[in-house]
């Protein structure tokens, strides 16, 4: 038993900041979108804001807190809240487990599901003309 304790004491402590997962979450924070609580405008760093001259790829943290305003309602930077990365499922965290798994889908996946089912229904409708 004492040998195990000595080995545990001699083993280097794992640094959570040195793990690849921690480094990945730090770099992903710069990709998060921010939504204006006043008007609902979403700042996406991948797109930037051409209207006010903010280049694509500019993280929200890099924006000037005194100079940046919402392009729609002119609210200041503190009026924005973090809504996560583009690939994150939309909806409130506590509601993601409901809805037969649909709530865990990204907006793009929901679009494919909706418009794909409409196209399939239309194809079935047209196939009824082949019946005589």
N, C-alpha and C positions, 0 to 999 in steps of 0.2 A: 504494500500500500504506500509506503514512504517513497519507493522508487517512482511510482506514478505521480506523486506530488512534486518530486524534484524535477521530473521531465516537464510537467505542466508549468512549473515556475521558470524553467530554462527556455521553454518555447517562446518565441517572440509573439507579442500581442498583435492580433490582427488589427490593422488600421482601417477603419471603415472608409476613409477618404481615399485609400490606395486601391480599393477594389474597382474593377472595371464597371460594375453596375452603378456605383456612386459617381464615377466620372461621367457615365452616360447620362444620368439624370441631371447633372450640373450643366452639361452641354445642351440638353433638351430644354432647359428652362428658358433659353434664349429663343426657342422656336414657339413658345406659347403665344396664343392669341389673347387679346384683351378686349373686353366689351365695355362700352360706355353705358353706365347705369342710367343716364338721363334719356338717351335716345335709342340705344340699342346698336349703335355703330360698332363694328368689329374691326379692330386693328390687327391685321395679319402681317407678320414680319416678312413672309415670303413675297407679299405683294407691294408693301410700302404704301405711300400715299402720293400719287403723282400730282394731285391737286395742290399740295403744299410743298412739293419738292423733296419728299423723303424717299430715298432710293430703296429698291427691293433688297431684302436681306438685313435691314436695320432692325435690331432687337428693340423691344419696348423700353428696356432699361437704358439704352443708349440715347433715347430721346431727351431733349432739354426739358426739365420739369417746369421751368418758367416760361419757355417759349412755345411748347407744344400744346395745342388745343384740338379738341374734337373737330374734324372737318365739317360735321353736320350741325352740331348744336353749340360749338365753341366752349364746351366744358373743359376744365383743366385736367391734367394728368391724374390727380388723385381720384377723379370720378370714374376711372376705369377699374375693372376687376379682371383677374386672371381666369380665363375659361379653359385653359389647357391647350395642348397641341391640336393640330388640325385632324389628326387621325383618332383622337379620343371620341368615344361614343357620346352622343349628345344626351342631355337629360340630367336630372338630379341624381346624386350618388345613391340615395336610399331607394330610388325607383328603378334602378337598372336591373333588378332581379325579377321584375314583373313583365308581362306582355309577351309570353312565349319566346323569349330571347330576342325579340325585335328591339328592345330598349338598349341592348348591348351593341347594336350595329352602328357603324359610322354613318354619317349622312349620305355618303356615296353609295354604301351598300343598301341603304333604304331606297335610294333612287332606282337602283338596279332592280330591286325586288318589286317596287311599285310599277315601274314602266315595263318591266319584263312580264309581269302578270297581265298587264293590260294588252300587251302585244300577243301573248298566248291566248287570251280570251278572244281577241279579234280574229286570230287564226282559226280558233274553233268555230267561231261564228261563220267565217267564210267557208269552212269545210262542210257546213250544213247544206250549202248549195250543191254539193256533189251527191247528196242523197236524192233518190227518186223513187 
